[in-house]
Every structure is written in C-alpha cells, then in structure tokens.
C-alpha cells in the first residue's frame, strides 16, 4: 500500500518539520528569527544547522552535498562533494560544518559573466540562501545558494531576485504604515508559474537533428491536422502520458514542489503543469526543479520533453504564465480588491502603482522575456504579441474611469448564471471575464504575465516586476505624503494615473491585427525581436531605477545586456549550422534519390513506347532542388560572415535583418519538397509522425 500523500510530500526536504526533529529547539528558533528578520547566521548557528542537516541527509541515503545555484545560463549548476574526511590512513569520518554550508568556491570561469570577470579570473563564491529549504535530488543534498564573483558581483539569477524582494518589501511597508497597518512586518512577492511543455516519442526525437541540437524543428511541412478542431485542450489524457504525469507529480511532491494542476494544452502532444502560489524565491527554485524533473522522468517513459517556446511551426508554442502578487506576513493578499474595490483605497493605490510601472517600463518587461526562442512564439498562435498592455476587466476599468471623471460608479450587478438545466447547482457570475490574449492581465487577486517562454527561469521576470512596482509604490508614498486627507490623495493619484497612463490599459483582443495598429497610435512599444528590445537595457532611466533599489549596478546591468545578445547570436548560429548540415546530408540526398527513381520510371516507360509520362512532380522537384542548393549556400555564406565578426551586437543585428529571413526562405523550399516527395524517401519523421503517431500517444 502506497504511503499517504501527506507523508510523501516534502519527505526529501529539510523543511520545518525535519529541522524541528534534527535541530534543538533553541537552534531552530534562532534560525527562524534570522530568516524572518533577514539577519545573517552566526558561525555557531551555521555549525549546528550543518550538523543536523548532514544527519538528516545521511539518514536519507546521501553521501554527497552540493551548492545548488542558478548561473546566467538559465539552468541550474552543481558540484558534488562527499561528507567524508580522512581519519587515519584507512578510515574516514563523516562531517559537514557551518563553513561548508555557508560558502562554496566553484570555478566561475566557464559560466556567462558578461565581462564581470576575466576568463583567467576563475574564483567564484556560492553563498547559502537560508530562506530556501535544502532538498535531496538524485541522492545528493542540494543547498540553494547565491553565486557571485570574487568581487561580489552577482553572477546568477537568484541574487538580483532576492535584492528585488527586499526593495518591494521596503517600499510596501512604507505604504502600509501610511494606511495604518503597523502590524505588518514583512511584504512578500508571490509567484505561481504555469509550465507548458511538449512530449515527443524518444525514438522519433533521435531521428531529428534539429530537435536534438536546437530544441525545435527547423524544417517540417504542415500536418494535415493540427489544432484546428480544438480537440486536445482539456481532452482525455492518453494513458502513457498519464503514467508520466503521475511519476512527475510524485517526484515533485517529494522535494516539496506544490504541483497542483495538469492537463492537455491546446496543441497536439502539448501539456501543462501548474504549481500553487509561493514566495517568488521558492517559486523560482521550484520551477527550475520542475523543468529538470520533466526532462529526466520523460526519458523513463520513452518520451523527450520539449521546453522550447516554439518546437513546431504553425501550432501553439509553450509559454510559462507567471502569476504574480504581493502579500503580507499577516496573510493578506494586497491585490485582493475585497467585496467592493472602489472602497478599498489601499488596493486602488497599489493597482495604480502597477499600471504606472508597466506603462513606464514596457521595455524592461519585454527584455525580461527576450530570447531567440521566445521571439518565434510571441505574436503567433495562442501567444500575445510583443506589445505590453494590461487587462483589468470591465468593473475595475469602470471604477477607475468614474473616479478620474468625478462621477459615481454604478456597480454592475452580479447575476446568477442560468444554464437552462434544472437540477444543476446555481452560481454567481464573476465581476469580469478572463482575457487570455492579454500579456499582463488582472485575474481577480493577482496579475498573470503571459509573455514568458516555457524554458525561461522566472527569476529575471520577477526581478523586473518586483523592482518596477517597488519604484512606483515609492512614488505613491511620496505623492500621498502631500495630502493630509488620505482619501483625497488617493482620488488624485487615481486621476493622475488614468490621465497619463490609460494607454497601457486594453480589454480587447490582443491577438488581432487591429490592436497592433491601435497600440502604435497609442505610442506603445512594439519590440518583435530580442535585438529590438535589448537596446533599452542600459538606458539612463533603467540604470537609475535599478541603482535606486540596489538591484543591479551599472556593471551587472551591462553584463546582462551582453549575455542576452551573446546568447541570441549563439543560439541562431547553432540553428544555421544545423539547417545547412541537414540540407546537405539529409534532404538533398533524399530528394535526389527520389528524382532519380522518377527519372528511371520515365525512361522505362519511354522504352515501352509510353511517351506521355507526366513529369510535373519531377519538374517541380528539380526547380526546388536547385533553389534549395542556392539558398543553402547563401545561408552558409552569411554564417561565415557572422563568425568573422567581432561585435556580438553587430552579429545580432545581421542575424535579425539578414540571416533569419534566409532561414525562413530555406525552410519554405525544403518544406515544399517534403509535400511532393515519397514518404519512404523522406529522411526524418514528419510533423504528423511527431504529433499524432500511435507510438507517441497510444494507450
């Protein structure tokens, strides 16, 4: 009989329950005080915690520990050290002390740094993050840590996130104090990412070099059936996939990940896993674990898990919707409007702070989701365009407009939903509908940022959100401090926000072409590619913003700008090399063989006296074949040019303007050849094979 879920959940986490068992009452209480009040641990406390942590880990079969960190690669890193120390010539003892717990020294030379340190300056430090629980993965004790250079510059995703959490806590506490909420000691930003992904049969995956090297299909003619029938979304999950999802849930629950919801997504072979809300630090750590375990467990079921934002052209890509809010340590969600939002002054001030933040910093929000892979997704099927806007719903828009125009708001009555079937339970209509096309939508008591890509770390996204909103909360406090009558100040801050920033509010269809034109008329930014967006990274306004809140210094900001551009260039170069190689070694030989068969058939028929053989297909293939050779050579020539260029920025712009259009042209030619080449000659699985084959989704 399987263990109860309550026993399984968190069984591989050094959480409060484990600490209470392995630490003394005094040690545990001291630890809690340090975490809750952001106090550094003393060496003595660190030693005591390390001892208890090792006892717990070895009791669970661990022989090694690692400082688990998040470099700017977007994935996690770890170096394993054993607990053993020599005790004479032929014996050992197991030990783990506070110094080893608090500090590690991994080699920093091979991680992206954006110039924060030279390659020959290898030293880097990892520092334990006591606010994030240690856990066991693959029999190794994993200690979540920050990662910095020899001079203390942040080389990771976690450090800036923690800084931004401090910033929004500081500014929010000042606002709460103004509203008389002095019992609140801490304000915590929360996040709940929804993780979309594709599953593909592993045997087929191995036959696609483009999937292996780039994570997406660089070629592939459209399948006869895609997502047109809307028959996959929330549909019955295939048994093989169910077994995978069950194993994934169990392993995630063991390491304390709040895996909650799972279902089929819009595209064939696409699925989603959503986790329960937690603080942004924990949510970020846990989402990295989710992505790692998704990939690992998929192989056990004969699958390959694809986290690329657009693995298949012409159908929905995969996003990672980042649900975000802020809450107090007393358990209050500050984005909960209450029963009547127009009477909730604090909520309205915070709402206006978010509106101003998003409008003023459209560039940063776009940069936070910028990557070569996400560029393919934005503006395509089921994804918002690369234009930032906010959906509030009719009621909140009505309230803000009424206050801004000095008129009473007539609250829309919530009606009872009548389905027309007796016996069904009755329920009330929500105050507003949902808008799945909005990149930044208010969804009742939180905001859902829908632009992030599926394989992205949510650290950068939430670092930006925390910082820009913290800055506007600070501005709200300064604005309200000029009014003795707080309610009058609230009215005025709403008026100013609506008058100056209403352009960012849009409740319509964000997928429509009309919205793109309207957004331009409103003066909103449209930054379709990473190279369009990244140039805003180090504007004076943004440098000053991050400096004000001690999130990034100028060097750290420039480093991240360089890393984004460098990553963009390297990813596209890998794609180009893969394309050129596949054309030369797979597609051209395959089509050549088929054309040879057609030509032989033509000659054989002529030899028997049949002279009216239809050569239409052969003629089309001959034309496409020669065009493909020229296009492939042309793309390869651009690749050679790029590889000789010294400036990553120049490389990126050449890729955007010249290389990507050439890639699209080459793909079109090859895909057209696929549609008229006999299947037995085609060298790789087709879209239909990948998405609908019984070997992929059979029961």
N, C-alpha and C positions, 0 to 999 in steps of 0.2 A: 504493500500500500504506500502510495506516494506521500511525502511529508506535506503538511498543510502549508498553504501559501505564506501564511504569517511567519512560519519557521524558516521558509526558504528565502523570503525577501530580506536582503541585506546581510545574509549569512556570511558573505565574503567581504564585508565592510567593517572597518574599525570604527564603528559608529558609537553613539552614546551608550547603547546597551553593552557593547563589548568593552568600552572604556570603563564603565562602572564595575565590570567584573574583573578586569585586569589592572586597574589603577586603584590606588587608595582613594577614599572619599575626599581627602584633602587635595590630592593631586588633581583629581577630576574637577573639583570646584575651582581650583586655581586656573586650570586650563580653560574652563568655561568663562571665567572672568576675563581672561586675556583675549579670547575670541570676541566676546560681546563688546568689549571696550577698546578693541584694536590696540592692545598692549603687547609689546614684544615678550616672548617667553624667556625666562631666566635660564642660564645653563643648567642649574639644578633641576628645574621643572622639565627641561628638554631631556635630560638623562633619565628621569623617572618615567616619562612618557615613552621614550625609546625602549626601555626595558620591558614595559608592559606590551608595547606594540610587537616586539620581537616574540614574546611568549605567545601572544595570540596568533601571530603569523606561523610560527613553527608548529603550533598545535593544529594548524590547518594545512600542514604539509609543506610549508615554504622553506626553501634553503637559501634563497636569494632575495635581495631587495633592489629597488631601482628608484631613482628620482625621475618621476614621470612628468615630462614637460611638453610645452607646445611651441616649438620654434616657428618661424615665419614661413615655413613650408606649407602650413595649413593642416598638417597631420601631427601626430604625437611622436615623441622620441624617448628612448630609454636605454640605459646602460646598466647591466645587471652585476651586482656584487654579492658574494656569498656572506653569510653570517659567521663563517669560520675564521678563527685566528689560531696560529700555532701555539701549542702548549708542550714544548719539548720537541724532540726530533721526530717522534712518530705518533703524536697525539694532538688533538685540537680541542678548542673550546668554542662555544657559540657566544658571540657578543655583538651588541649593537648599542652605540652610545648616542648621547644628545648631539654631539658634533656631527656624526654621520647622518643623523636625522635632519638636522637643520641645514647643512651645507653640503653640496656636492661640487665636483670640478670636472664636468665633461669637456671634451675638446670642442671648442666653439668654431674652429676654423672652417669646417665644411658645411655650416648652416648659413642661410642667407642673412646678410647683415646690412646690405645697402651702403657699405662704406663705413659703418660704425666701428669696425676694426679691420686691420690688415690681415691678409691670409696667414702671414707668418706669426701673427699675434694670436696664439691658439687658445689661451686660457679663457674660460667662461665659468660662471658660477650658477648653480641651481640653489634656490632657497625655498625651504618648506613653506607651504601655504596652510597654516593651521585651520583655516576656515573651510577647507575642503577635506573630506574624510579620505584616509588611506584605504586601499582596497586590494584584493588579491585577483590577479589575472594570469592565467596560464601557470599557476603555481608560484608566482612571484609577487612579493609585497610591493605594491605601487604607491609611491608617496607623491601626491600632486605638488608641483613646485613651480616657482617663477624661474626665469632664465635671463641672466644679464651678462654683459661684457665685463672685462677686467676693471673698467672704469665706471661700471654701474648703469650703463645704457641698456634699455630694455631690448632684448633680442627675441622676444616671444610675444604671444598673443595675450597671455594671462596678466602680465604686469600692467599694461595700459588699461585693461578692463577693471582691475582692482582699483587703480587710480581714479577711473571714471565713476566707480561706485562710491568712492569717498567724496567725490565732487557733488554728486546728486544728493547724497546724504546731508552734506553740509548745507547746501542751499535750501533743501526741502525743510530741514529743521528750522531754519530762519523763518520760512514762510509759515510753518505750523505754529511757531511761537507767536507770530503776528495774529493768528486766529485763535490764540488761547489754548492750544493743545500742548501744554507743557509736560504732559505725562509721557510723551513720545521721546525715546532716547535714540532711536535709530530709524532711518528710512532705507528700505532695501528695494532696488530694482529687480523685478522678476521677469523670467522668460520661460516660454514653453514652445520649443521648436517642433514643427510638423515635418517629418523626414520622408520625402518621396524617393522612390528607387525603382529600378527595373531588374527583373530576373531573366536570365537567358541560359539555355542549356549549355553546360560547360563544354561538351563535345563540339557544339557549333561555334562557341566562342573561340575555341582554339584554332578554328579554320578561318578566322577573320583577323588578319594582321592589324587592321585599323582599330578594332576593338582592343586588341592586346596592347598596342603601343600608345593609343591616344584616348581610349575610353569611349569613343564614338565611332559610328560608321561614316567613313569619308566618302563612300560610294553606296549606292543602293537604289534601285528603281522602286517606285511606289508599289506597295502591296495592293492587290485587288480590293482588299478590305482593310480598313484602318479602324478609326474610332467613330466612323460616321453614324453607326446605329446606336451609339450611346449604350451599348450592352455590356460593357465591362465595369463601369463605375458603380461601386457598391454591389456588384454582382456576386453570385456564389463563388467562393474561393475554391480553386482546384485543390484536391486532396494533397498532392505533393507540395503545393505551396503552403497549405495549412500546417503540414508537418514542419516545414521550415520555420513558419511564424511561431509555432509552439515552442520549438527549441530556442529560437531567438528570445522570446519572452522570458523563458526560464533562466537563461544565462544572464539576461539583463537584470532580472529581479534579484539574482544572487549578488550582483555588485551594486544593488541599491538604486538602479535606474527605474524611474516611475513610468515604465512602458504601459500605456493605457489603451490606446485605440489602434486598430489595424483593419485595413480594408483594401479592396481593389480600387485603384485610381482610374483616371479617365482613359488612358491609352492601354492597348493590349499589353499584357505582361508587366504592367506598372502597378505599384502598390504604395501604401503609406503606413507609417508608424508615427503616432503622436504620443508625447510624454506629458505628464501632469506638470503644472507650473512649479518652478522652484526659483531660488535666487539666481541671478544671471551667472554668477561664478560656478555654482554647482551645475546649472543647466548647460553651460559651455563644456565643462568637464564630461558630463554625462553624454552629451551629443557626440563628442569625439569617441567615446566608448561604443555608442550605438553604431556609428559608421564602421568602426573596426570589427565589431562582432557581426554586423550584417555581412561583411565580406567573408569573414572566417567561417561562419556557420553555413553560408551558401554553398561552399565547396563540399561540405559533408552531405549535402543533398543533391549533388550533381549540378548545381547552379553556379553561375557567376553573377554577382550583384554589381550592377552598373549604377554608379552615383554621378556620372557625368550629367550636366544640365540638359544636354540635347543629344542623347545617343542615337536617335533616329530622326531623320528629316521628315517633315510633313505631318508628324503627330506630336502630341503634347510632350514637352520636356519636363524635367523634375525640378521643383523648387524646394525651398526649406522655409516655410512660412514662420516668421519669428513673432510670436505673440508676446507683447511687452506691456508691463505696467509697473507701478511703484506702490509699495505697501509699508505700513509702519510696523514696528516691533510689537505693537499692541494688537495687531491683527486686522487693521483697517486697510482696505484697498482704496487708495486715494483717487482712482479713476472710476469708482462706483458712484454714479450720479445720484443715487438714492431714489426715493419714490417720486420726487418732483425736482428735477435737476435745476430748474430756474431759481429754486430757493436754496440751493447748495452753493454758497459763494466760493468756498474753497475749491470745489470741483471745477467751477467755471473759470477760476483763475488758472488752475493747472491746465485745463483744456486750452485756454488762450495761450499759455506758455508753450504748449506743444505745437499749436498752429503756427505761432511765430517762428519757433525753432525749425520746423520742417520747411517753411517758406524761405527763411533766410539761408538755410543750409541744404538746399536741394543738391548742391554739388557734392557735399560730403556724403549724403545718403546714397547718391549714385555711385560714388567712389567705393563706398563700403561693400557694394555688391559687384564691383568691376572685376572681370576676368575674361580671358579669351573664350572660355567655355560658356560662361553665362551670357556673353554677347550673342551667342547663337540662339538662346532661349527667349530673351526679352523681346516683346513685340510680336512673338509668334503664337502658335496655338496655346490657348489657356494660360497665357502669361501676360502680365502688364507690360506696357511699353516702357521705354527708358525715360519716362517723364514722371516726376514725382507729383502726386496730388493726394489730398485727404478726403475720405468719405466719412461724413458724420451721421448721415441719416436725416430724415425729414424733421424729426422732433428737435434735435439739437440745433440744426440749421435754423429752424423756426424760432427757437428761443433766442439764439444769438442775434438774428436779424431784428427781432422785436425789441430787444434791449438796445441795440445800436440805433434803432429808429425811434426810440422813446414811445413805444406803444405797448399795450398789453398783449401778452401771448395767450392765445386761445388754445388750450391744451387739447390735442386730438384724443378723443375718447377711444379707449381700447375696447374693441368689440370682441364678442365671443365668436370663435371660429365655428362655422356651421358647415359640416361636410355633407349633410343630407342623408346620413345613415343613422337610424335610431339605434341606441344601444352603445354607440361609441362614446368614450369619455369626452367631456367638454373641456376646452382650454382657451385661455385668453390669447389674443394676438399680441405680438411684441410691438414695442413702440416704433420700430423701424425695421425695414427689410435688411438683408445682407447684400453687400456688393462685392462679388468675387472678382470683379475686374479692376478694383482699386488697388494701387500699390501700397497704400497706407490707410487702412480702414478702422474706424472705431466700431467695436463689436460688442457693445453693451457695458463692459467694465475694463476693457483693455484695447490696445491697438494691435492690429495684425499687419506686419510689414511683409508683403508678399513677393518682393523682388529678389531676396537672397537665393542663390543657387544651391542645389542639393548637396554638393560636396564641400561647401564652404564651412569654415569654422564660424560659429555665431559670435565669437569674441569681438571681432572687429566691428560687426554690425551694432552690437550692444554698447561697445565703447563709444561709438559715434552718437547713438541715441541718448545714452546717459549724459554725455558731455554737452550736446547742443540743448537738451532740455534743462540741464542744470544751469546753463548760462541764461536761459530765458526765465527760469524761476528766480534767479538772482535779479534780473531786470524787473520782474514783477514786484519783488520785495522793495526795490528802490523806488519804483513808481508808487506803490501803495503807501510808502512811508511819508509821502507828501500830503496825505489825507487824514484828518482827524476822524472823519466819518468813514469807516472802513467800507460800508456798503456803497457809499458814493464812489469811492475809489475803484471798487470792483466794477461798477457800471462804466466808469470811464475807461478802465483797462479793456473791457469788452468792446466798447465803441472804437477805441484806437486800433485794436487787433483786427476787427472786421473791416474797418475803413482802409487799413494799409495792407492787409494780408488775405483778403477774401479770395483773391485769385487762386490760392492753393486749394480751395475747397471745391470739390466736384463730386456730385452724387450720381452722375450718369454712367454711360458705358465707356469704360477706359480702354476697351479693345477697338473702338470704332476709329475709322479714318477721320471722321469729323472732329473727334476730340483732339487729335494731333494738330489739326489746323486751329482749333479754338485755343489750345494750350499756347501755341505760338503767338496768337493775338493777345493772350493774357500776359505774355512776357515770361513764361515758364521755360526752364532749360529743357532741351531735348538732346541728350548725350548718348547716341546709339551705340558707341563703341567705347572700350576701355581707354583708348588713346584720346578720345574726345573728352573724357571725364577727368583723367589723371592730371591734366594740366592745371586743374583748380586746387590740387592737393596743398600746395605751399603758397597760396595767396596770402597777402598780409593779414587779411581778416581771419583766415583759418589758423595761421601761425599764432596770432594774438589770442584767439579763442582757446587753443589747447594750452598755451602758456599760462593764461589766467587761471586755469583749473588744474595745472600741474599734471596733465595727462601725457603730453608729448612736448619735448623741447624741439628746437628747430632741427637739430641733427637727427633725432629719431623720426621726425616727420619726413625729412628729405630721404632718409634711408628707406622708409616705406614706399615713398613715391618711386624710388629707383627699383625696389623689389617688384612692385606691381608691373612696371614696364618690362623689366628683365624677364619676369615670369610669362608675360604676354608674348614676348618675342620667342622665347624658348619653346613654348607650347605650340605656336604656329609653325615654327621651323621643324619640329618633330612631325607635325601633321604633313607638311610639304614633303619631307623625306619619305614618309610612309606612302603618300599618294604616288610619288614618282616611282618608288620601288614596286608598288602593287601594279601599276600600269605596265611597267617594263617586264616584270617577271610572272604576272598572273593574267591580266586582262588581254594584252596584245597577243601573247602566245595562244590563249584560248580562242579568241576571235579568229586568229589566223588559221587555226586548225579547222574551225567550223567553215570558214570561207573556202578552205582547200577541199573540204567534203562537198560543199555546194558546187564548186568548180568541177570536181571529178564527176559529180552526178550530171552536170550539164554536158560534159564531154561524152559520157557514156550514153546519154540519151541521143546526142547527135550521131554517135556511131551506129545507133539502131535506126536512124532515119527520122527521129523526132527533133524538129528544128525550132519549135515554138515553146521552148522552156522559158518559164517566167523567171527572169533574173533580178526582179525588183529588190528582194531581200539582199542578194549578193551585192548589188549596186549600192544600196544604202550602207551596207557594212563597209564596203570599200571606201566610200566617202567618209564615214565616221572614223574608220581606222586611220586614214591619212590625217584627218583633222586632229585626232587624239594624239598621234605622234608629234605633230607640230605644237599642240597645246602643252603636252608633257615636257617637251624640250624648252618651251618658253617659260614654263613654271620653274624648271630646274635652273634655267639661266638667272631668274630672279633670286632663287635660293643662293646661288653662287655670289651674286651681288651683295645680298644681305650678310652672308658670312664674312665678307671682306670689310664690312662697315664697323667702325669702332664705337659709334654712339648708339646706345640702346634706344634712345628717343628717336633718332633718325631711322633706325631699323623698324621701330614700331609704326611710324608714320608711313613708311614704304609698304609695310605689310598691310596696313589698313587700306591704302589707296590703290595698290597695285597687286599685291600677292593674293589677298582674299578674293577679289574678282576673278583672278586667273584660276584659283582653286575651284570656284563655283562653275566656271566655264568647263574645266576639265571634267568635273563631276557630271555635268549635264551630258557631255559626249559619251562617257562611259556608261551612264545610266541608260541612255538611248540605245547603246549597243546591247545592253542586257535584255531589253524588251524584245529584241528580234534574234537573239542567239539561242540555239537549242540548249535546254537546261542541262543536259548531260555534259556540255562543254563549259558551262559557267563554273569558274574555279572556286567560288565561295558561296556559302549559304545566302539565300535571298532574304529580303525583308519578310516575305511570307513564311519562310522557314524559321526565321528568328522569332517572329511574333506569334505564330499560330501553329507551329509544328506539334503534333501529338507527343513527340518525345520531350517537348518543353512543358506542356501543360496537362499531360494525360493523368488520369487518376490511377 
